[in-house]
Amino acid sequence: MREDLKSQNLTFTEIAKLVGENWQSLPPAEKEIYENQANSAKEKYHQGLTAYKKTAEYRKYAQYLHDFKERQSRQYKG
């Protein structure tokens, strides 16, 4: 499907519409395969994110982000 769409030089909107139509026409059993893959990927992502948030690197980034937002806030207030 991807190669077919790629060769047609469609806009993003046109591609999204065609992909949506194809998704709607899939039988429920076939949709379930993709939904299960998506759920597995989502669960893996959340597990990785939870583990990352326990690291020193995350704490360092969170502090940097906090400081950055504070500087931006002060800069725009005057």
C-alpha positions in Angstrom: 0.0 0.0 0.0 2.8 2.4 0.9 4.5 2.1 -2.5 1.2 2.6 -4.3 0.5 5.8 -2.4 4.0 7.0 -2.7 4.0 6.8 -6.5 0.8 8.8 -6.7 2.3 12.0 -5.4 -0.6 12.7 -3.1 -0.9 15.3 -0.4 -0.8 14.4 3.3 -4.5 15.0 3.5 -5.3 12.7 0.6 -3.0 10.0 2.0 -4.7 10.2 5.4 -8.1 9.9 3.8 -7.2 6.8 1.8 -5.5 5.2 4.8 -8.6 5.9 6.9 -10.8 4.4 4.3 -8.7 1.3 4.1 -8.7 1.0 7.9 -12.5 1.2 8.0 -12.8 -1.5 5.4 -10.6 -4.0 7.3 -12.4 -6.9 8.9 -12.4 -6.9 12.7 -10.1 -9.9 13.0 -7.5 -8.1 10.9 -7.9 -4.8 12.8 -7.4 -6.8 16.0 -3.9 -7.8 14.9 -2.8 -4.2 14.4 -4.6 -3.0 17.6 -2.7 -5.7 19.6 0.6 -4.6 18.1 -0.2 -1.0 19.0 -1.2 -1.9 22.5 2.1 -3.9 23.0 4.1 -1.0 21.7 2.3 1.4 23.9 2.9 -0.8 27.0 6.6 -1.2 26.1 6.9 2.6 25.7 5.2 3.3 29.1 7.5 0.8 30.8 10.5 2.4 29.3 9.3 5.9 30.3 8.7 4.8 33.8 12.2 3.3 34.0 13.7 6.5 32.4 12.0 8.7 35.0 13.9 6.9 37.7 17.3 7.8 36.3 19.7 10.6 37.1 19.6 11.7 33.5 15.8 12.3 33.7 16.2 14.3 37.0 19.0 16.3 35.3 16.7 17.0 32.3 13.7 17.8 34.5 15.8 20.4 36.4 17.1 21.9 33.1 13.6 22.2 31.8 12.3 23.8 35.0 15.2 26.3 35.0 14.6 27.0 31.3 10.9 27.7 31.8 11.7 29.9 34.7 14.1 32.0 32.7 11.6 32.3 29.8 8.9 33.4 32.2 11.1 36.1 33.7 12.3 37.2 30.3 8.8 37.8 29.0 7.5 39.4 32.2 9.9 42.2 31.9 
